[in-house]
Amino acid sequence: MEYLPQIIFGIAFIVAILLFSKSVKQIISNIKLGKPLNRTDQPMERIKQMLLVAFGQKKMFKRPLPAILHFLVYAGFLIINIEILEIVLDGLLGTHRLFYPYISNIYGFIIGTFEYLAVAVLLSCVIFLIRRNVLRLKRFWGAEMKGWPKRDGNIILYFEIVLMTAFLTMNTADLSLQERGEAHYIQTGSFSVTKNFTPIFNSMSTEGIIRVERTMWWLHILGIFAFLNYLPKSKHLHIILAFPNTYHSNLEPTSKMRNMDNITNEVKMMLDPSTAETPPEGEPDMSFGAKDVTDLSWKNLLDAYSCTECGRCTSSCPANITGKKLSPRKIMMDTRDRLEEVGLGIAKKGKDFNDGKTLLGDYITKEELNACTSCNACVEECPVNIEPLAIINELKRNLVMEAADTPPEWNTMFTSMENNGAPWQFSPSDRANWKEKA
């Protein structure tokens, strides 16, 4: 019985790691369903992008108030969780505050700093909850933000409030026990925040305070394990994926549209066959654009998993602002939902899985796609360099080049471009006639 708590902790730790590893493996497998895309050039520039955008949250500060609150939650949660290493070792070894003897001169300062950050996280989460549910900011109440997406945004805030409260209560009880000279509780000295709250335990028995401290200790660490396994099912997976996603950002100007190699080669064959590449024999039929998630690149799929659902893209989208159905956030959410569905199907039934559904049509409609003006506002606004426009363009290409499903006005423009080299219905030789009338 002496080692029972350590055994229970060890089992909980192993189960948490195994479940998380299984989820990560599935996510990686799903992303690999995408088509190849080279994003390994200019490594130093990519590291710079990752440090500025993911770690430094550069793009968040276009909106200062939420940026500051988000940075406090982000930095506080990451830094506080450094303590997890000590808690895990304590849980496995049956020790208490294992690191204190080795860094006793700065231990109190470190834990005190963690406590200030915990208070900052608590206050920030409360403000975020008010913004979402009391002030009801418009971008948190879009048509796609119902059901699970809405609950998910609140659940993670409740999660963090509980974890920070458990951490602070645990430290307060710990200090109270130190003051009583309880043998197991090493004398570490006062902590910056919780030293002010130890009097609340004055009327409690030592055994009662130990129960509080142990309960909060277990709640804190088991909550961390639960949080770890909640992440892969939540939009908050961006806590991890923001780093690889920004590293693999598109370094080209956002206005530069990616050409399709097979189309470029077809044009070369028409204009100068000597410059074109001869397709290898036995090559499968050429396809254009994307109809389902497996037609998109792996980076498009990584984008979908990295989406924070913050709604900045949608709130800045001119089409959405004018009442059209297009929502770049919904494009990313639909892509992720469809990818999860396809990945799960392939895992259960093999690579030939086919449920008769596609991303284009069953999830994203042509009305949404046709509303996009390719202005790049969504790409510019995204705090983790996601490119909704890249997915929209691929789906549009499929509509135009595979399904020949375009609005009549577009067909008129296409005909003019084919015949006149411009969208207008007059000969190239007449383009400068306006000067004579000016």
Protein Blocks (a to p, Z undefined) as FASTA:
>chain_A
ZZmmmmmmmmmmmmmmmmmmmmmmmmmmmmmmpccdddfghkllmmmmmmmmmmnommmm
mpmmlmmmmmmmmmmmmmmmmmmmmmmmmmmnopahkllmmmmmmmmmmmmmmmmmmmmm
mmmmmmmmmmmmmnopaklmcfklgcjlmmmmmmmmmmmmmmmmmmmmmmmmmmmmmmno
paklccebjafklmmmmmmmmmpcfklmmmmmmmmmmmmmmmmmmmmmmmmmpmklmmmm
mmmmmmmpcfbdfklccddfklmmmmmmmmommlpccddehiacddehjfbfklpcfklm
mmmmmpgolommmmmmmklmnopabdfklmmmmmmmmmmmmmmmmmmnojkbcehiafbh
jlmcfklmmmpgolommmmmpmnlpafklmmmmmmmmmmmmnopacfklmmmmmmmmmno
pabdcdfklmmmmmmmZZ
